[in-house]
Amino acid sequence: MLDIIERLFNTLNEKGIKYCHWKSNESLGEALKGEGDLDILVDRRDVGDFVSLIESMGFKRAMDLKKGGPDSISHYYGMDSVRGSIVHLHVYFKLLTGGALVKNYRLPLEELLLTSAENIDVVKVPSKSAEFALIVLRKVIEHGTFFDTVLFYREYDKICRELKWLGGEDVVEEAASLIEIWLPSVDRRLFISCAKEIMPGGSFFKRLLLGRKLRARLHNYSICGPLKAFLLTGILMIRRVSQKVSGRKTRILARGGVVVAVVGPDAVGKSTMHGELKKWLEDHFLVEAAHVGKPPSTLLTVLPNIIAIFGRKVFYKYRSSRVKKDFAGAGKERKKTVGSFRFLIFAIRSLMVALSRQALIKNTLRKASAGAIVICDRYPSYAQGAMDSSQFEGMEEYFPSSSIGRWIAEREKNIYKSLPMPDVIFSLKLPVKDALVRNLARGGSNIEDDEYFSARHASSTKQKYISGCKYTVDTSAPLENTLSEVKAELWRCL
């Protein structure tokens, strides 16, 4: 059992908050390890205390970006500090059921489940007869749309295991008695027929007929009419298929999206950290990735960038790194040594990069404003001459005040000054001697020469950011330890 889950249920029990883990208790052990959701029904009288408790434990509320949902069903996510796992609480304040996509029936059985609750380890769960009664109703109701029927048979082995674990035929009579008391519109004979046909060996066509009959008996408990429910199911089914194809989640945190930047010198582990954070979060939330250090071209910059790609291999001395190196080492003869034309090419290239970064950062800001968690590999700072920032530190004086080069330099500098800062910044640090060793370990074409690498490392130390959530991370420790530290700090900021 994960530490955060054990603490949660122990505290709920100590405070006397009335709840139960109301379904899928056959696989409760897996859920307690963080493998799947925890479906918790909470007494409405204890909702305030429950929400205050889980928020004090660091749980955060989330919602679906494209799927409206009632306030009586909420999603909360917490992070286990020991293992770094994300825990999902599917919290119900009313018992809504009726399908995988559209919960169209509000069944007044909360008190039945809560009053019959008994303990499995530290978790309160309904009695087996009460849970059996509910799974029969849920699964027969689901035989109402093609999509829900397909899902039923896809999960049929799991359903059969759950029915057997709950007692199967041995608890049918007891469950029928409970339904007679708590849901009088469903008579005993109908419920027993539903239970018989939902178990292994039942008839598919009888399930469809019983599903229709059961929904008719429960029509007073339906939230919307049959046509609206059918249309909603169709729309949500299309969205689910689209989500499966794209592989993207649509759930966002209720507090809104954020832009997270991972910055620092080369070979300190930025790309590794960026990838690990993305993998950690994207199983649960809408996550976008952006490589701000190597921004994609825009319509304005695509042609110059293509020319630059081919030109840098032929005209080595026109590469930005070479121009900066010659400029730094030329002393008073800088303008003569570097040459006006090389300065101009350098200025144009720097402006194209700035424009591409500006477009990418504006796009990340829009995505974060819509609720996404955007994780950036590298990010510009306001400091001139720093890595991924304005490149004209001390160079403006070598352009005549009326020249096109001077105008380009000013334009590039102003772009970087106007860029919004990320919400959360992780600045990775590593001594240059250790970074050089990692650089050599990269192998292949990824290895940079020591002189260029050391210059890049020095430029990264100039980076300056204005952010309320900025963390300096020493990556000389093992990745597991560093990642655990970063996850904990990031979760606090989300």
N, C-alpha and C positions, 0 to 999 in steps of 0.2 A: 504494500500500500504506500502510495506517495505521502510524504510528510505533510504537505499542505492539505491533502484530503483527510488524513487522520485528524489533524488539528481542527479542521472544519467541523467534522461530525462530532468530535468530542466536545467542542464548544457549543454546538447546537443542543446537544444532550444536557450539558451542564446548565445552560440558560433556560431550558424548558421550552424551547421554540418547537412548535408542533409541525412536523414534517414527515415525509416518507419518500424513499426512493421507489417510485410507484410502478415501474415496468422494467422488463428485461432483467429481472433479478437472477435468472439462471446464469447469466454472464457477468454478474456483479463483480466478481473477482478481477476480471479483466479491466472493467471500468475503474476500479479502485487503484489500478496500476497506471491509470492515465490512458488506457487503450480504448477510447470511445467516450461518449458523453455520459454524464450523470444526470438522470431525469428525476428532478426533485419537485415534489408537490408540497407547497407551503400553505398552511392555514392562513386565510386572509387576515385574521386578527393579529398574526405575527409577521406580516409582510415588512413593516417598518423596521422591526428588530432584525429580521433576517437580512435585509438589504444593508443596514448599517454594519452588521457583522462582517459580511463578505467584502464590503468595500474597505473596511478597516484591515482586512487581510490582503488587500491589494488586488482583489478581483475587479475587472473592468467590464462595463456593459457594452454589448455590441448589437448591431442591427443589420438587417439585410438591405443592401443598396437598392435593389430592384423589386423587393418583395415586401409589401406592407404587412404588418403583423399586429395582432392585438396586444395591448399592454399586459394582458394576463399571461402571456408567454414571453419570457425574456431569456437572453443569452448572456452569460457572464463567463469571463476568461480570467484565470489566475496562473501565476507561474510558480512552480515548485523550485525553491531556491537550491535544493540539494542536487537535483538532477537536471534542472534547466528546462523541464518539460512544461508544456502549456496544458492546462486543465480546463475543460469545457463543462460548465453547468448549464443544463437546459431546464430553466426554472418555470414552474407552472403555479399560478395563483388561482386559476380555475381549470377544470378538467375539460380540455378541448381535444377532440379527436375526430376521426372520420376519413382520413386519407393521408398519404405521404406528403401531398402538396397543399391541399386545402383542408384545414381543420374546421369542418362545417357543423359539427355537433358539440353542443355544450351539455355534457351529461352531469347531473347533480349527484355525483358519487364521491365527492371529495371526503365527506365525513365518514363514509363507509371505509375508505382506504386508510384514513388517518386514525380512526378509532380502533381498527383491527391491527394496527401496526405492532410488529414484534421485531426483535433484534437479530440481525446477522452480523456478528462481530460488533462493530460500533455503529452500524447503520440500521436505521429503522426502515422496515419494509412491510407492505401489507400482508395479511394472512394469505396463504396460498389459494384458498377458495375465493377470496375477494379479487386477487390478481387474475385468477383463472377466469372469473366471470367477466372481467374487463377485457381480457385479451380476446375472448370469444366475440363479444360485442364489436370490438374494434376491427377484427379481421373479417367478420361477416359484412359490416358496413362498407368496408373497402372494396367489396365486390360490386361496385357501382359504376366505375369507369374503367375503360380499357387499360389505362396507364397503371392504376392502382392494382388491378387484377394481375398484370404482368409482374409488378413488384412483389405481390404476394407469392407467386410461384417461384420467383427468383430467390426468395428468402424462405421457401417452404420448409427446407430441412431444419433451419434454425427455429422456425415456429414450432415444428413438431418436437424438437428437443425441449423447447420451453414448456409446451403443453405437458409433456411427459414429466418434466421436473416438478411442475405444479401439482401433479397427481393424476392427470388424465381422467379416465372414466370414474375413478374413485371419488372425485370431488364434484362431479357434475350435479348431483342432487343438492349438495350443500350450497353450491354456487347458484343454482336455480332458486333456492329458498331466499338467498340474499337479494337477488334481482326482483323477486316478488315483493319484497319489502321496500327496497330503495328505488325501484323503477317499475311501478305498477303497470305502465303501458305495455310492457313486454311480459306476456303471460308465460307461465311455467312451461307449457308444451312447446311454444315457439323457441324459448331459450334452449331447451334440451335438444330440439331438432338442430338448432344452430351449432351446439356443442358437438353433437354426433357427426355432422357433416364437415366441420372444420378440422376434425382430427384425421389422422392417416386412414385412408380407405374411403373417405367421403367422396361424394359425387360433385363434379365441377358444376353441372347444370343445376343441381339442387342448391349449391352454394349461391349461384346467381339469383335463383328464385327467392331463397331465404333472405339474401341481401336486399332485394327489392321490398320484401314484406317487412323486414326489420326497419328499413328507412321510412316506410310508410307509418309504422307504429311510433317512430321517433320524430315525426315531422314537426311537432311542437317544439322540439329541442334544436331544430336546425337554425343556423345563423342566416343563411341566404337560401333562396329558392333553387330548385334543381337546374334551371337554365343558367343562372348566374354561376352556380358552383361548377357546372360543366365547362363554361367559357373560361372561368378562372383556372381550372385544372389544365385546359388546353394551353393557355398563355404561359402558365408556370412550367408546364412540361417542355415547351419550346425553349424557355429560358434555361431550364436544367440541362437539356441536350446541348445547347449552345455553350453553357459553362463547362460541360464535360469535354467538348471538342477543344475549347480554348485552354482548358486546364486552369482557369482563373477562378478564385473565390469571389463572391459578391458581398461578403460580410465585412462591415466596417465598424470601428469603435465609435461608441456614442459621443465621445469627446471630440471626434473629428480626426482628420488625417494629419500626418506630420511628414516633414522632409528630414531625413537622417543622412548625414554625410560622414564617410570614413576617409580621413585625410592622413597625410604623412609622407615621408620620403619613400623612394623606391625600395623594394625588398624588405619592407617591415611587416608585410602580411595584409595589406589593404584589400587586395582582391580576394584572398582567402576569407577574411573577416566579412567582407561584403557578401560573398556567396553563402557563408554559414548563416548569417542573419536572415538573408532572403529565404533560405531553405527552412529555417526555424519558424518563420512567421507565415509563409504562404500556404501552409496546410490549413490555416484557420481564417486568414484575413485577405482582403484585397491588397496585394503587394505589387509595387512596380519597381523596376531596377533602372538605373541610369548611370552611364559611364561619362561623367562630366569632363574627365581628363581627355577623353577621345570622343568628342561629340559628333553625332551624325551630321552630314552636310544638309544645308537648306537649299532651296531653289537658287538663292543668291550666291551661295558659296560652293555649290557642287562642281562647277567648271574650274574655278581656281584651285580647288582641292585636288581634282584629278591631275591638273598640270603639275601641282606640287609633288604628288606622289611619284610621277615619272621623272620630274626635273631634279629631285634631290639625289637620285641615283647617278645622274649624269653630271650635274653641276654641284659637286659636293660642297664647294665653298659658299654656296647660297643657302645651305641649310641653316635654320634659325640658331641651332646650338653652335655652329661654326662662327656665325656672325657675332654672337654674344661673346664667344671666346676670344676672337680677334679684337673686338672692341675693348674687352677688359684688359688685354695685354699690350695694347698699342700705345699707351701713355698719351703724350700731347699730340702725337701724329695719328690719332684715332680716325679722323675723317679721311685722311689720305690713305691710311692702311686699309680701312674697311671699304671705302669707296661709296660715292653717293648712290650709284645704281643698286649696289648690294643693300644699302640702307633702305632704299625704296621697296625693293622686293621683300625684305624682312618686314617692313611696316605693313605692306599689303597682306602678307601671309598672317601676321599677328592679328590684323583686323578681321580677317576671315574666321580665324579660330574664335575670336571674341564674339562675333556675330552668331556663330554656331552654338557657342556655349549659352549665349543670351536666349536663343530660341529654345534650347533644351531645358534650361532652368525655368523659363516661363511655362513650359509644358508640364514640368514636374510640379510647379506651384498650383496649376489648375487641377492636376490629379489629386494632390493633397487636399485641396479645398473641397473636392468631391468626396473625400473620405479615405483615399488610399494612403497606405504607408509607403513612401517613396524612399528607397535606399540608394544613395549615390556613392559611387566609387570615385573619390577625389572631388574637390570643390574649390572654386576661386576664392581668394581672400582680397581684402582691400589694399594689402601691402604691395607696392610696386616692386617688380623684380622677383617676387616669390613664385614658387612653383604653381602653375595653372592660373596665374594672375597676370596683371598688366606687365608687359615685357620691356617698357621704355624707361626704366630707372636710369636717370642721368643722361639720357640720349637726346632729349628734346633740343638741347642747345646746338646740336650738330645739324639740325635742319633749319634752313632760313625761315624766318617768321611767316613769309608769304608762300612757302612751298607746299606742294601737295603732300609731301612726306610729313611735314609738321601737322597738317590738318588730320591726316590719318592717325598719327600718334596721339593727338588730343582726343580724337573720336574713340580710339581703342581704350584709352585711359578712363574716359567718362562712362563707357559701357560697364567696365568692372566696378566703378564707383556706385553705379545704380543698381547692381544686382542684389536681390534680396538674400539675406543669410539663411541657412538652414535652421530648423527648429532644434535639432540635436546634432552635436558634433563630437565624433570620437577621433582624437588626434593620436595616432600611433607613433611611438618613439622607439628607437633602437640606436645604440652607438654605431657610428659609421664603420668601425672595424668589423662589427658583427654583421652589419648590412652588406658589406663587401663580400663576406664569406657566403651569405645567402645568395648574393648576386651570382657568384661563381657556381653555386649549386643548382641554379636554374637550368643551365645547359642550353645547347643549341643557339638559336638566333636571339634568345631572350637576354643573353649576357651583354652588358654594357661595359665599355672600357673603363678602367678605374678612374681616370681623370674626369671623364664626362660624368660618371656615376657620383663621384665626390662633389662635383659642382652642383649636380641636381640635389644631392642631400643637403648641401649648404643653403640652396635657394628655398628648400622646404621649411627650413628653420625660421624663415622670415614671415611665414604665414600668420596672419592675425585675423581673428574672427570675433564678431560681436554676437554672442548668443547666451541665453540664460542657462542652457544645458550643454556645457562644454566639458568634456572629460579627456584627460591625458592618460593614455594607456601604454604601459611598458610591455612590449611584445617579446621580451627576452625570456619570459616564463613559458612553460609548455602551453600549447594551443588550447587545451581543455580548460586550464585555469584562466587564461586570458578571456576566452569565450564566455565562461561562466560570469566573470566580472562585468563584461560588456552587456550581456543579456540582462543581468540584474538592474544595471543602470538604465538601459533602454526601456525596460518594462515600467520603471518608475515614471518615465517621461511620456509614455503613451497615453 
